[in-house]
Amino acid sequence: VAVPTAATGASGAGSWSSDPAAAFARAEREDRLVLIDFYADWCGWCRKLEREVFPSDRFLAFARPFVLLRANVEDGGAGSELRDRHRAGSLPTLLVLDARQVRIAEVEGYLPAADLVSEIERGLAAWRALLAAYEQALAAPPRPERLQSLAEQLHRRDDGRRAAALYRRWLALDPPEPARRW
């Protein structure tokens, strides 16, 4: 998946889905990331975000490359399941996930449009840096502490595939006894 930058774009900004299965299927089919807005009907900051930020030109321009998904965390169904899976504990929370639901970026709380976009862009840049470090760790002579650190970071982001590759490489280096038992 190409991680969006301010220069990339695609049509569809402003059109939010409420169906997680359809949103992730579309993300996979179109090789796009999913931007999820976790909200509840009673949440005043969530309503302010929906009313003031989402329709703003700045947010709409930024959101073009994403599949947009709104998840009601109290629906007792798919929205609640997404909240639990991705540990969205405060509202509003916006997450950027790939089609496999790997956590790319996160913003908790209300921010004005420009600040929200900047915060998501920082998260996307951090993700790109983590992917570069991952690729470098696979290509470079192994450093056990680096492999472990990167694997843990990827694991926390629910990227089991990449984390497992690093853990396997780390464990092959004859790690200390606690790691072998683990």
N, C-alpha and C positions, 0 to 999 in steps of 0.2 A: 504494500500500500504506500503510495506516495503521500508523505505527510504534508498537508497543505501549508503554504506560506502565503503572505499577503499578496503575492503576485499570481497565485493560481486561482482558478475559478471554474465553476460549472453551474448549470442552471438549476433552479429549484429552491433557492434560498427563500425562507419565509413560509414554506409549506411543511408544517410539522405533522408527523405521523403519531398515532397513539398505539400502534401495533408493533411491539418489539420484534416479533418473528419476521414480519414483513420488512422492517427497517434493517435488520441485520442481513436478511437475504439480499436486499437491494445493495447494501454496502459491499457484500461479497461479490455480487454480480457486476457491480460498477467499479470495484476496486476503490472504495471511498471509506472514509472514517465516519463514525456515528457521533453526533453531539447530542447528549441526553440532558434534558432539563428535568430534574427530579423536583416535584412540587406536591403541595397539598392544597385543597380548596380553601382552608382556613388561614393559610400562610400569606400575610400581608406583603412581605418582601417578594414572595413568588409572584403575586399579582402585579406588584410594581415593576418587576423584571419583565413580565409578559406585556404590560401596558406601555412601558417607557423604553425599554432596551431592545426587545426583539423586533419591533417595527422600525427602529432607527436605521438610517441609511448606513451608518458605520457598521452596525451588527449585520445587516442584510448583505452588505458587500463581503464581509468576512466569512459569513456562513455559507456562501455559495458552494464551496467544495464538499460540504458535509451532507450526510443524510441526517435530518433533524428528527428527534424523537422526544416527545413529552411523556413522562412517566409519573402517574399519580401514585404516590407511595402508600396511599391508604385505600387502594381499590380492591384489596383482598385477592388480587389476581396477578397478572403479569407485571404491573408496576411495583407492587409490593415485593415480588420475587426478585426483580432487578435491584431494588433498594437493598434487600438482604444480601444478594450475591456480591454487590459492589460496595457494600458497607457505607452507604450514603446516610450518614447519621444526622446531618443538619440540613436545614432548608433555607433558601434554595441551594441545591448543589448541581453543578454542571460537570459532566464527565465527557471526555473524548475517548472513545473505544474504537478498536478495529473490528472487523467482522467476526473475529474469534473471541471478542470481548476482552481483549487485552487492554489494560488501563494505560492510556497515553498521556492524558492531562486531566486536571481536576481544579475546579474553582468552587469554594464554599462561600455562601453569603451573597448579598446583593452588591453589585458594583455598577456604576454608570457605564454606558456602552463602550467608550474608549478604554476605560480601565479594565473592563471585562475582556475585551478583545486582546489587550496587551497581556493580561494574565494568562489567557489561553495560549497566546503566541509564545510566552515564556515556557509554558508546559510542553508545547510542541518542540521547541528548541532543545529542552532538556531531554526529551525522548530521542530526538535525532542524535544528540551527544551520547546517550546511553547505547543506542544501536551501533554507533561508530566504535565505542569502547568494546562492545560485544564482538564485533567483527575483528577488531585488533587483538582481543584476547584469544580468539580462535587461531589467528594467523601468527602471533608472536610466540617466542619461547614462553612456556607456562610459568606464571608466578602464582603460587597457591593462594595467597591472600587476595590477589586481584580477582582470580577466578571465583573465589568464594563470595567476595563482596558484590561482584556483578551478578552472580547467580541469585543471591538474596534479593537484590534490587528488582531483578526481573520476576522473581517468584512473588514478591509483594504486589507487582503489577498484574498478576495472574497470567504471566507469559511462561507457562509451564514448558513449552517446547524449547525455548532458548535457555531457560534456567536449567533444564535437564541436561542440555548439551554441555553447559559449563560445569555442572556438578559432576557429570561423568568424567570430564577431563581432569577436574580437581581430584576426584577420588582415585583416578589412575596414577596419581603422583605419589602414592604411598603417604596419605595424610596421617595426622596424629590419631591415636587410638579412639578418642571420642567421635571423630568423623567417620572412622571405619565402622563403629557400632551403629551410627546413625544411618 
